[in-house]
């Protein structure tokens, strides 16, 4: 691919970097620790690059009056007003809204308006999906490879914590699964196989469930009754039946393999003990959240005041914070955008909307918060609006289900 610098490349690179930032940050720190290089230089460099790209992207977005999207300003103003109104009307929420101006890493204002929300604006401006595909592929190989190294050689580190580990690599691993390589196939499949092994045995159940659901959506949305697809379905069903029939023997075999590799898998332990559907006290959080839903809501971070923690469900979080009137409207807009975009299979955004479903939507139904550093959520919404609102004359003509270079 011949690369010529332009603002579309800035948007594409920034969006891909935002999606991979937390993974690179956590994994990079642990990789340096493996070699005894304990310092904050990598953190400073990665954050510095993120802020620099965001500032440049914001400048290019608001400086382009011809292609500027009014909805970008509407979303920013809406969240800014929500913060201000909450600050004025709900003093008990204030401690969750702001820390200090010098708290560059955990200040909620910085997290939302600098590290996360700009992803929506950049996704709305994004047109060059071919270059975005190219850059995201590079970040995906780097992220999954580093994840495998951490899984095998940095056990017990913060980056190997099952929730952090699995969600940090989820988008990139899903990208490599969906995209068939044209060259370096051996390297590609080695990375994917090792990545899947690390993801399955080192990650969280919710991340695996999100990946499976998004994969099924993609498969059935693109399914055609060809001989190959019928054969694939037959093989999957056969494997499923075999697993059900020989469950005990398979569990014993896997347990033996994991013991030999000195791997303690939380997901496998739950599966072996029959606790795979344990809710980890989430239903208690859900019940308390539901009991505190009112007509007008309790302001931004209102669920934190009630629970001491976030709701672990996007819909409940919105309903608690904005109330039934505005909360239901917001949920309707989000769901409408996502569903409408998924149904537009002929659009170039389609494959990326499917790609971002696990981390950008499904994850937020069981963990995380739209107020945390979750750029995938805002980027997903931006791409959904691109698919719904844009005309067909801008789209690249590359095959959206495989990686194409020229």
C-alpha positions in Angstrom: 0.0 0.0 0.0 1.4 3.4 -1.0 1.0 5.7 1.9 0.6 9.5 1.3 -0.1 11.6 4.4 -3.5 13.2 4.5 -6.1 13.9 7.2 -8.0 10.7 6.5 -4.8 8.8 7.5 -4.7 10.8 10.7 -8.3 9.8 11.5 -7.7 6.2 10.6 -4.5 5.9 12.5 -6.0 7.7 15.6 -9.1 5.5 15.7 -7.0 2.3 15.4 -4.6 3.6 18.1 -7.5 4.5 20.4 -8.9 1.0 20.1 -5.5 -0.5 21.0 -4.2 2.1 23.5 -5.1 0.4 26.8 -3.8 -3.0 25.5 -0.5 -1.5 24.4 -0.2 0.4 27.7 -0.8 -2.6 30.0 1.1 -5.1 27.9 4.0 -2.7 27.2 4.5 -2.1 30.9 4.7 -5.8 31.6 7.0 -6.6 28.6 9.4 -4.0 29.9 9.2 -5.5 33.4 10.1 -8.9 32.0 13.4 -7.4 30.9 14.0 -5.6 34.1 13.2 -2.2 32.6 10.9 -0.7 35.2 10.2 2.9 34.3 7.4 5.2 33.2 8.9 6.1 29.9 6.6 3.8 27.8 3.6 5.2 29.7 4.6 8.8 29.0 5.3 8.0 25.3 2.0 6.2 24.8 -0.1 8.8 26.6 1.8 11.6 24.8 1.1 10.0 21.4 -2.6 9.6 22.3 -3.0 13.2 23.4 -1.0 14.5 20.4 -3.2 12.5 17.9 -6.4 13.5 19.7 -5.4 17.2 19.6 -4.5 17.0 15.9 -7.6 15.1 15.1 -9.8 17.6 16.9 -8.2 20.4 15.0 -8.7 18.7 11.7 -12.3 17.9 12.6 -13.4 21.3 13.6 -11.3 23.1 11.0 -13.1 21.3 8.2 -16.3 23.3 7.9 -17.4 21.6 4.7 -17.4 18.0 6.1 -18.0 18.8 9.7 -20.9 16.7 11.2 -23.3 18.6 13.4 -24.0 15.5 15.5 -20.4 15.6 16.7 -21.1 18.9 18.4 -24.4 17.8 19.7 -23.0 14.7 21.5 -20.1 16.8 23.0 -22.5 19.5 24.2 -25.0 17.0 25.6 -22.4 15.2 27.7 -20.8 18.5 28.8 -24.2 19.9 29.8 -25.0 16.7 31.7 -21.8 17.0 33.7 -22.5 20.7 34.5 -26.1 20.1 35.5 -25.0 17.1 37.7 -22.3 19.2 39.3 -24.9 21.9 40.2 -27.9 19.8 41.2 -26.3 16.7 42.7 -23.5 17.6 45.1 -23.2 14.0 46.3 -22.0 13.1 42.7 -19.2 15.6 42.6 -16.5 13.4 44.1 -17.1 11.0 41.1 -17.1 13.7 38.5 -13.7 15.3 39.0 -10.5 14.7 40.9 -7.9 17.3 40.1 -6.5 19.1 37.1 -3.1 17.4 37.6 -4.6 14.0 37.7 -3.9 13.2 34.1 -4.6 9.5 34.2 -7.8 9.0 36.2 -9.6 12.3 36.1 -13.1 11.4 34.7 -13.2 14.7 32.7 -9.9 13.7 30.9 -11.0 10.1 30.5 -14.3 11.0 28.7 -13.5 14.2 26.8 -9.9 13.5 25.8 -9.2 9.8 25.9 -12.6 8.4 24.8 -15.2 10.7 23.3 -13.1 12.1 20.4 -13.2 8.6 19.0 -16.8 9.4 18.0 -15.8 12.5 16.1 -12.9 10.8 14.3 -15.1 7.8 13.4 -17.7 10.2 11.9 -15.0 11.8 9.8 -13.5 8.5 8.7 -13.8 7.6 5.0 -10.7 5.8 4.1 -11.6 2.3 5.4 -8.8 0.7 3.3 -6.1 2.5 5.2 -7.9 2.0 8.5 -8.0 -1.8 7.7 -4.3 -1.7 7.0 -3.4 0.1 10.2 -5.7 -1.9 12.4 -4.2 -5.1 11.1 -0.8 -4.0 12.3 -2.1 -3.0 15.7 -3.9 -6.3 15.9 -0.8 -8.4 15.2 1.2 -6.4 17.8 -1.5 -6.6 20.5 -2.3 -10.3 20.1 1.4 -11.2 20.0 2.2 -9.2 23.1 -0.9 -10.7 24.8 0.4 -14.2 24.1 3.9 -13.3 25.5 2.3 -11.9 28.7 0.0 -14.9 29.1 2.9 -17.4 29.0 5.7 -15.4 30.6 4.1 -12.8 32.9 1.6 -14.8 34.9 0.3 -12.9 37.9 1.0 -9.5 36.4 -1.6 -6.8 36.3 -1.8 -7.1 32.5 -2.6 -10.9 32.9 -5.6 -10.2 35.2 -8.4 -12.1 33.4 -10.8 -9.1 32.8 -8.1 -6.7 31.7 -6.3 -9.4 29.6 -9.3 -10.6 27.6 -11.0 -7.3 26.9 -7.7 -5.6 25.9 -7.1 -8.2 23.1 -10.7 -8.9 22.2 -11.2 -6.4 19.3 -7.8 -7.2 17.8 -8.2 -11.0 18.1 -11.6 -10.7 16.5 -10.2 -8.6 13.7 -7.6 -11.4 12.9 -10.3 -14.0 13.0 -12.6 -12.2 10.6 -9.9 -11.2 8.1 -8.3 -13.8 5.9 -4.7 -12.9 5.1 -3.3 -12.9 1.5 0.3 -13.4 2.6 2.2 -14.5 5.6 -0.5 -17.0 6.3 1.6 -19.2 8.5 2.4 -16.3 10.8 -1.2 -15.2 10.8 -2.7 -18.6 11.9 0.0 -19.1 14.5 -0.8 -15.8 16.1 -4.6 -16.5 15.9 -4.3 -20.0 17.4 -2.0 -18.9 20.2 -4.2 -15.9 20.8 -7.3 -18.0 21.0 -5.7 -20.3 23.4 -4.5 -17.4 25.6 -7.9 -15.7 25.3 -9.9 -18.8 26.2 -7.9 -19.9 29.2 -6.6 -16.6 30.4 -9.6 -14.4 29.9 -13.1 -13.7 31.3 -16.3 -15.5 30.5 -18.0 -12.3 29.5 -15.4 -11.6 26.9 -15.7 -15.1 25.4 -19.5 -14.8 25.4 -19.3 -11.4 23.6 -16.9 -12.8 21.0 -19.2 -15.9 20.4 -22.3 -13.7 20.0 -20.7 -11.3 17.6 -19.2 -14.1 15.6 -22.6 -15.8 15.3 -24.2 -12.5 14.3 -21.6 -12.1 11.6 -22.0 -15.7 10.4 -25.7 -15.7 10.1 -25.9 -12.2 8.6 -23.5 -13.3 5.8 -24.6 -16.9 5.6 -25.3 -18.3 2.1 -26.4 -21.9 1.6 -23.2 -23.0 -0.3 -21.6 -26.4 0.1 -18.8 -24.9 2.1 -21.1 -23.2 4.6 -23.3 -26.3 4.9 -20.1 -28.3 5.6 -19.0 -25.8 8.2 -22.3 -26.0 10.0 -22.2 -29.8 9.9 -18.7 -29.8 11.4 -19.6 -27.3 14.2 -22.7 -29.3 15.1 -20.7 -32.6 15.1 -18.0 -31.1 17.3 -20.7 -29.7 19.7 -22.4 -33.2 20.0 -19.0 -34.8 20.6 -18.1 -32.3 23.3 -21.5 -33.0 25.0 -21.1 -36.7 24.8 -17.5 -36.8 26.0 -17.5 -33.8 28.3 -15.9 -35.5 31.3 -13.0 -37.0 29.3 -12.4 -33.7 27.5 -12.4 -31.8 30.8 -9.9 -34.2 32.3 -7.6 -34.0 29.3 -7.7 -30.2 29.2 -7.1 -30.0 33.0 -4.0 -32.3 32.5 -2.7 -30.1 29.7 -3.2 -26.9 31.7 -1.5 -28.4 34.8 1.5 -29.4 32.6 1.7 -25.8 31.3 1.3 -24.4 34.8 -1.8 -22.5 33.7 -4.5 -21.6 36.2 -7.6 -20.8 34.1 -10.5 -19.1 36.0 -12.9 -19.7 33.1 -12.0 -23.4 32.9 -12.2 -23.8 36.6 -15.8 -22.4 36.5 -16.6 -24.7 33.7 -15.2 -27.8 35.4 -17.1 -27.0 38.7 -20.4 -26.2 36.9 -20.2 -22.5 38.1 -19.9 -21.1 34.6 -23.2 -19.2 34.9 -22.3 -17.7 38.3 -23.4 -14.1 38.2 -20.5 -12.7 40.4 -23.1 -10.7 42.4 -24.1 -8.7 39.3 -27.8 -9.4 39.9 -27.6 -7.7 43.2 -26.2 -4.6 41.5 -29.0 -4.9 38.9 -31.7 -5.1 41.5 -30.4 -2.2 43.5 -30.1 -0.1 40.2 -33.7 -1.0 39.2 -35.0 0.0 42.6 -33.4 3.5 42.2 -34.7 4.3 38.7 -36.8 7.4 38.7 -38.6 9.6 36.2 -35.8 12.3 36.1 -32.7 10.4 37.1 -29.9 11.0 39.6 -27.3 12.6 37.3 -24.0 11.5 35.8 -22.3 9.0 38.1 -25.6 8.6 40.1 -25.2 4.8 40.1 -21.8 5.2 41.8 -23.5 7.1 44.6 -26.1 4.4 45.1 -23.9 1.3 44.6 -20.4 2.7 45.3 -19.6 1.2 41.9 -21.0 1.4 38.4 -24.1 -0.6 37.3 -22.3 -3.2 35.1 -25.0 -2.6 32.5 -25.2 0.2 30.0 -29.0 0.4 30.0 -29.4 0.4 33.8 -26.6 3.0 34.0 -28.4 5.3 31.6 -31.8 4.8 33.3 -30.4 5.5 36.8 -28.4 8.6 35.6 -31.0 10.1 33.2 -34.2 8.7 34.4 -37.0 6.9 32.5 -37.9 9.9 30.3 -34.4 10.6 28.8 -32.9 7.2 29.6 -35.4 5.3 27.4 -34.8 7.8 24.6 -31.0 7.4 24.8 -31.3 3.6 24.8 -33.7 3.7 21.9 -31.3 5.9 19.9 -28.3 3.6 20.6 -30.1 0.4 19.8 -31.7 1.9 16.7 -28.3 3.0 15.4 -26.7 -0.3 16.0 -29.5 -2.5 14.7 -30.0 -0.3 11.6 -26.3 -0.4 10.8 -26.0 -4.1 11.2 -28.8 -4.6 8.7 -26.8 -2.6 6.1 -24.5 -5.4 5.0 -23.5 -3.7 1.8 -21.9 -0.7 3.5 -18.1 -0.6 4.0 -18.6 0.1 7.7 -20.4 -3.2 8.2 -17.4 -5.4 9.0 -16.1 -2.8 11.5 -19.5 -2.5 13.2 -19.5 -6.2 13.7 -15.9 -6.1 14.9 -16.7 -3.5 17.6 -19.9 -5.2 18.8 -18.1 -7.2 21.5 -16.1 -4.4 23.2 -18.3 -1.5 22.0 -21.7 -2.8 23.0 -21.9 -6.3 24.4 -19.2 -5.7 27.0 -21.1 -2.8 28.4 -24.1 -5.0 29.0 -22.2 -7.0 31.6 -19.2 -4.8 32.7 -17.6 -1.5 32.1 -19.2 2.0 31.8 -19.7 4.4 28.9 -18.0 7.0 31.2 -14.8 4.9 31.5 -12.1 4.7 28.9 -14.3 2.8 26.4 -13.5 4.4 23.0 -14.9 1.3 21.2 -18.4 2.4 22.3 -18.2 5.8 20.8 -16.3 4.7 17.7 -19.0 2.1 17.1 -21.7 4.7 17.3 -19.8 6.9 14.9 -19.4 4.1 12.4 -23.1 3.2 12.8 -24.1 6.8 11.9 -21.7 6.7 8.9 -23.4 3.6 7.6 -26.9 5.1 8.1 -26.4 8.7 7.0 -23.7 8.7 4.3 -24.3 8.2 0.6 -22.6 5.5 -1.4 -20.4 7.7 -3.6 -17.5 8.0 -1.0 -17.0 4.4 -0.2 -13.8 2.5 -1.1 -14.4 -0.6 -3.3 -12.2 -3.0 -1.5 -13.6 -6.4 -0.4 -14.7 -5.7 3.2 -14.4 -9.3 4.3 -10.7 -9.7 3.6 -7.5 -7.5 3.7 -6.7 -5.9 0.4 -3.5 -4.0 -0.4 -2.2 -2.5 -3.6 
